[in-house]
């Protein structure tokens, strides 16, 4: 399989984003709340912060469950909270690139501008390794939006299913995802 120039350009932009996020090397204290829920979940106590207390204190169900799965696979808890942000933040760059290509209707160097601007955005880079659900939610909403716009251009039911699925996952990631699901 031959990799196109798009892959190399996006790889360079992604590496810059990683370096930019390492400059901050920030992890949010909310990440440890999610990790505590994930730890108790995989140990069989349920989605609880303190064993025996049935209080919901997380806002990102899908992220906590994914942290639990990664923890069960013997990843370090801090890596468990940071890895999804890194992977999904990078994947978000790719979806931004796809959106740009869809809008401009051709593949030019200009299509990478939005990706470059996103990678130099301090807030985006700061939260890449923040250990929270922000990039999972961002990726799912953006991907759902991409398929929604694409489905409206092609009037295809297949893309309607994709956008609905991604908005449903966004709703599981954060409750605000329901708003995107309802609006579209």
N, C-alpha and C positions, 0 to 999 in steps of 0.2 A: 504494500500500500504506500503510495506516494503522498507525503504531506505537502499541502499547498503553503503558499506564502502566508495565508491567513493564520495558520497554526503558529508559525514562527513569530509573526507580529504580536499575536495575542499572548504567546508565551513570554515574550519580552515585557509586554505590559503587565502581565501577571507577576513576573519576577520583581518588577519595580514596585508593584502593589505590596508584595510580601516584604520587601526591604522597607518600604514606607511604614507598614504596620509594625515591623520589628523596631523601628525607631521609637514608636510609642511604647511597645511591649506592655500593653495595658490589659489587665484582667479585672472585670467588674466584680464587686462583691456579690451581686445577684447570681453570678455563675455558681457560687458555692451553695446557694439555696437550692438551685436546680440539681446540683450534684448530690446534695443530701437526700432529696426526694428520689433521685435515680438509684442511689445506693440502697435505700430502704426498699425500693421497688424490686430490685434484682435479688435482694436477700429474702424476699418473700413476705415482707411486712406491709406491702401495699404502697400506694402513693401518699406517704405521710412524712412529715418532717420529724416528728417525735413518735417513736413506737408507742402505739396504744392511743394516740390522739388522732381523731379523724377531722383534721382541719386542712382545707385546700389553701395552699399558700404559694402556688406557682401559677403563672399565667400562660405558660407555653407547653401544653400537653405533649405535642409531637416531639418537641425538643427534649423534654425530660425523658420520654420513652426512648428516644434515640441515644441519649446519654447513657441510659440504663443498659441498652444493648451493647454499646461500645465498652462500657465498664465490665459487663459480663464477659466480653472477649479479652479481658485482662489488659486493657489499655490503662495508662495512668489517668486518674480522674481529671487532672488539669489538662492533659492532652485531649481527653474525652470531651471537655467543654470547648476547647479551642479549635479542634480539627474541623468540625462542621462549618464554623465561620470562615475558616481559610478556604475550604473546598467550595462552599456555596458562594462566597464572595468572589472567587475566581470564576465560577460558573456564571455569576451575574454579569461579569464583563463580557462573556461570550453572548449572553442573551441581549445585552445592550448592542453588541455588534450586529446581531441578527436583526434587531429592530431597525438599526441604522440602514442596513442593506435593504430592508423591506420598504422603508420610507423613500430612500433615494432611487430605488429600482435598479441600481447598478453597484458594482463592487469597485470602489475607488479607495485610495489612501485616506480620503476625507472621512470614510466610514469609521475609521479608528479613533477619530477625534473624541467622540463621546466616551470611549473606553479610557483614553488617556486622561481626560478631564475627571472621570470617576476615580481613576487610580491615584491622582494627585489630590483628591479631596480628602482633607484631614479627618473629617468625621467618618467617612467611609473606611479609611485605613485604620483609624483608632479602634473601631469596633470589630475589625476582622478577627483579632485575637482576644476580644473582650470576653469570650466564653458565654455569650448570651444568644438568644434566639433571633436576634435582629436580622442577620444575613439569611437565615432559613426563611423567615417571613418575606423579606425583600425578594429573594430568588423566586419563591412560589408565586407571589403576586405579580412580579414582572413576567414570569413565564406564562402564567394564566392570561395576563394582558396581551402578551405577544400572540398567543393562539386565538384570543378573542378578536383582535384586530385582523389577524390573518383569516379567520373564519368569516368575518364580515366582508372581506375582499373576495373570497372564493365561494362564499355561501355553502360551505361544506359542513355536513353534520359531524364528520370525523373530528374537525377542529373544535366544534362545539363541545364534544365529549372531552377533548383534551383540556380546554379552558375550564370547563366545569370541574374536572378532576383536580386541576391545580388550585383552583379557588377553594375547593373542598379541603384539600390538604392545608392550604393557607389558613382556613378556618380552624383546623386542628392545631396549627402552629400557634396562632393567637386568635382570640375571639374577634378581633377587628376584621379578620378575613371574611367573616360573614357579610360584612358591609360590601365588600368587593363582589362577593357571590351574588348578593341580592341586586346590586346595581346592574351587573352585566346579565 
